[in-house]
Amino acid sequence: MKPKRTALPATASAAAVTLLLSLTACGGDASAGGDGSTVTVTVGYQSRTINTVTAGTLLRSLGHFERQLNALGDGVTYKVDWQDYATGAPITAQMTAGKIDIGSMGDFPLLINAARGKQLGKPTRLVSVTGYNLRGGLNTIVTTPGSPLTSLKDLKGKKVSTSVGSAADGTLVRALQRAGLDPAEDIEKLNQQPAVGASALSSGSADALSQFVAWPGLLAHQGKAKALYDGARLDLPTFHGVTAREDFAKERPAVLEAFLRAQAQATDYLDAHPVAAAEKVAKATGLPAEAVYLYNGAQGIATFDPAIRPQLVAALKKDVSILRDAKLTGDVDVDAFVDDRYVKKALGPAAYADRLAAGPSEPAGEVWPKGASKTLSFTSPGALLKHVAAHRDEVRAAYVPDATTGTLWFADQSVWVADGGELLPFLAPETAREYVDDHGGARVVTYAEALERAS
């Protein structure tokens, strides 16, 4: 189970804000009303980047932000304009144009957001975190199911699709460097949006795809891809977060704090009702709920919490050099960009400290029975396989953590190793092969054989 959170109250004390506000205070319209004013708060989000759902898709479906705004009691009528984008780049463009007030995006796009804001004299601030993985498991490199590629070194001379400037691109660059390859010379990098890259992989115009949540899991679930590299092997945190225009935050701190309280409520809902949350996100996005749950479930790859952890800030500072080398930004003052004052005030000092003290749960396997509103948890891969083998027609999805990184993956898409009486899952073939090489007598087995051995 993920760490339990203290539920937030549905209402909050009214903040002292002026009744009549200028048009520039929010990205939308602010017009005088009969007893006060009507203000539109514009939120940019990425519905299918499901690591941001507590600040976007799920939050919108739950209506917490609207209720928090109504509870301010400041005489203002608030409207929320939710704007959905495929990536963080257009959100940044709209923010620096003064048309979006609050946005959510991944760590690398956040740095570009900070750089563009400063460059254009429209500074932004990182005000909270949505989902994170302390080892980097949110980004994965995949190839086609029938591909002969089994390791990163096999990518030499190949075409690899990614979104330049994204966290997935950062994973690709770092992973290749660790494998002794030059990301600029040894591969042909295709700069493509995730959906375009997925199509390129399927058509054969790309040999591999490096992408962020939820694309690798989605393609694996659909039988269109197999994992080649687990981003958690880098052991560097990846995360998505919430950014706000500095002028908006200063003009309307009560509105921003209302958003952050609502985000925390959505986080509490996801932690308490992970299956229901996955179903809500699936309905809103068209993504399979099984793929959503892989990332956002009780033992999912992502841990959700609005607290801005020191480990994430430290990782953000390390990310700057990747973007600078790619000539996408210059130096970025991360310390000036990060501003946790609003989320601390929104949640309260004690609650915020509790969230910082909590962390990811220990990796465990899960089985999602058909028609069930809850999953079954298993402490060992063998126990999970035994259950699946005995209930083959009753399983909607089964998930197992990689034996070395803890990254969750679909049981039927994992690489299984038999080591004596133990059955161990690995996300990628290279990791499994390394284990076999280090453990005499261990060998790779098929999923069907693993089920047979466990039954």
Buried (B, 14 or more C-beta within 10 A) or exposed (E): EBBEBEEBEEEBEEBEBBEEBEEEBBBBEBEEBEEBBBBBBBBBBBBBBBBBBBBBBBBBBBEBBBBBBBBBEBBBBBBBBBBBBBBBBBBBBBBBEBBBBBBBBBBBBBBBBBBBBBEEEBBBBBBBBBBBBBBBBBBBBBBBEEBEBBBBEBBBEBBBBBBBBBBBBBBBBBBBEEBEBEBEEBBEBBEBBBEBBBBBBBEEBBBBBBBBBBBBBBBBBEEBBBBBBBBBBBEBBBBBBBBBBBBBBEBBBBBBBBBBBBBBBBBBBBBBBBBEBBBBBBEBBEBBBBBBBBBBBBBBBBBBBBBBBEEBBEBBBEBBEBBBEBEBBEEBEBEEBBBBEBBBBBBEEEBBEBBBEBBBBEBBBBBBBEEEEEBBBBEBBBBBBBBBBEBEEEBBBBBBBBBBBBBBBBBBBBBBBBBEEBBBBBBBBBBBBBBBEEBEEBEBBEBEBBBEBBE
